[in-house]
Amino acid sequence: MLIGELARRAGVGERLLRYYERMGLIHSERRANGYREYDDPTVETVRRIRALLAAGLPTRIIRQVLPCTLDEAALRPCPGVLTSLRDQLNVLDQRAADLETARRILRQTIAATENPQT
């Protein structure tokens, strides 16, 4: 299938598909006229990529995890994948803690502004 058909079936833009290809997440064959041709399983691959991105994984980790995916949420054991996922979870936990600190400070600032001490 051509890139337009893949985009339609996977529910993403053609530009995003070209990006995924540059990142090594999907692959195509080139026709004689230079057009990209994708096989049918690429639709599911794109859906898996989208699910992994929604889970907060960057493309560099998705490139490592993708060959180990069974479906959108299941993985088979692959060397190093569990470590990468745990590392990414730690990054997200730290980001969440930083956001919570920022929220607390913002709430305090708003409260102090609404109720100034005189």
Secondary structure per residue as TSV (DSSP state, phi and psi in degrees):
chain	resnum	aa	ss	phi	psi
A	1	M	-	360.0	150.7
A	2	L	B	-82.3	168.6
A	3	I	H	-60.5	-36.2
A	4	G	H	-63.8	-41.1
A	5	E	H	-67.5	-42.3
A	6	L	H	-60.9	-44.1
A	7	A	H	-59.3	-45.0
A	8	R	H	-64.0	-47.7
A	9	R	H	-69.7	-32.8
A	10	A	H	-89.9	-13.4
A	11	G	T	76.3	32.3
A	12	V	S	-132.6	170.8
A	13	G	-	-84.9	156.4
A	14	E	H	-61.6	-37.8
A	15	R	H	-61.0	-40.6
A	16	L	H	-64.4	-39.1
A	17	L	H	-64.0	-40.1
A	18	R	H	-63.6	-37.2
A	19	Y	H	-64.2	-46.7
A	20	Y	H	-58.3	-37.9
A	21	E	H	-67.8	-42.5
A	22	R	H	-61.3	-33.4
A	23	M	T	-81.3	-4.0
A	24	G	T	80.6	19.3
A	25	L	S	-87.7	-32.1
A	26	I	S	-131.6	163.8
A	27	H	-	-135.8	151.1
A	28	S	-	-135.5	163.2
A	29	E	E	-102.0	154.1
A	30	R	E	-104.5	131.7
A	31	R	-	-74.5	169.7
A	32	A	T	-59.1	-30.9
A	33	N	T	-85.3	2.2
A	34	G	S	91.7	-7.3
A	35	Y	-	-67.7	144.1
A	36	R	E	-77.5	138.9
A	37	E	E	-125.9	126.9
A	38	Y	-	-113.3	150.5
A	39	D	-	-88.4	165.0
A	40	D	T	-58.2	-40.8
A	41	P	H	-61.1	-15.6
A	42	T	H	-64.2	-28.1
A	43	V	H	-58.9	-48.5
A	44	E	H	-66.8	-36.0
A	45	T	H	-60.8	-44.3
A	46	V	H	-63.1	-40.3
A	47	R	H	-63.3	-38.6
A	48	R	H	-65.8	-41.9
A	49	I	H	-58.3	-46.2
A	50	R	H	-61.2	-41.5
A	51	A	H	-65.7	-40.9
A	52	L	H	-68.6	-37.1
A	53	L	H	-63.9	-41.4
A	54	A	H	-64.3	-26.0
A	55	A	T	-80.5	-0.4
A	56	G	T	94.0	10.9
A	57	L	-	-85.9	136.3
A	58	P	-	-77.4	161.4
A	59	T	H	-61.2	-30.7
A	60	R	H	-64.1	-34.5
A	61	I	H	-80.4	-37.0
A	62	I	H	-58.9	-39.2
A	63	R	H	-58.6	-35.7
A	64	Q	H	-77.8	-38.8
A	65	V	H	-80.4	-34.3
A	66	L	G	-52.8	-43.5
A	67	P	G	-64.6	-15.3
A	68	C	G	-97.0	-2.8
A	69	T	B	-76.9	140.9
A	70	L	S	-102.8	-36.0
A	71	D	S	-155.7	-164.2
A	72	E	S	-62.5	-26.7
A	73	A	S	-126.0	-0.3
A	74	A	-	-114.9	142.1
A	75	L	B	-125.4	147.8
A	76	R	-	-96.8	156.6
A	77	P	-	-61.6	127.1
A	78	C	-	-136.0	142.3
A	79	P	T	-57.5	129.9
A	80	G	T	82.5	-14.2
A	81	V	H	-67.7	-45.6
A	82	L	H	-61.7	-39.6
A	83	T	H	-61.9	-44.8
A	84	S	H	-62.5	-40.5
A	85	L	H	-67.0	-41.4
A	86	R	H	-64.7	-41.4
A	87	D	H	-60.1	-43.6
A	88	Q	H	-66.4	-37.6
A	89	L	H	-61.8	-40.4
A	90	N	H	-61.9	-40.7
A	91	V	H	-61.0	-45.6
A	92	L	H	-65.8	-38.9
A	93	D	H	-61.7	-42.5
A	94	Q	H	-65.4	-41.4
A	95	R	H	-62.0	-40.9
A	96	A	H	-64.3	-40.8
A	97	A	H	-64.6	-41.1
A	98	D	H	-63.7	-40.5
A	99	L	H	-65.3	-39.7
A	100	E	H	-63.6	-39.6
A	101	T	H	-63.0	-44.7
A	102	A	H	-62.7	-39.9
A	103	R	H	-62.5	-44.2
A	104	R	H	-61.3	-45.0
A	105	I	H	-64.0	-42.3
A	106	L	H	-63.6	-42.6
A	107	R	H	-60.8	-43.4
A	108	Q	H	-62.9	-40.3
A	109	T	H	-65.3	-43.7
A	110	I	H	-63.5	-44.9
A	111	A	H	-62.0	-41.1
A	112	A	H	-67.5	-32.4
A	113	T	H	-75.1	-38.3
A	114	E	H	-73.2	-29.8
A	115	N	S	-126.0	66.3
A	116	P	-	-65.7	143.1
A	117	Q	-	-79.1	128.6
A	118	T	-	-113.3	360.0
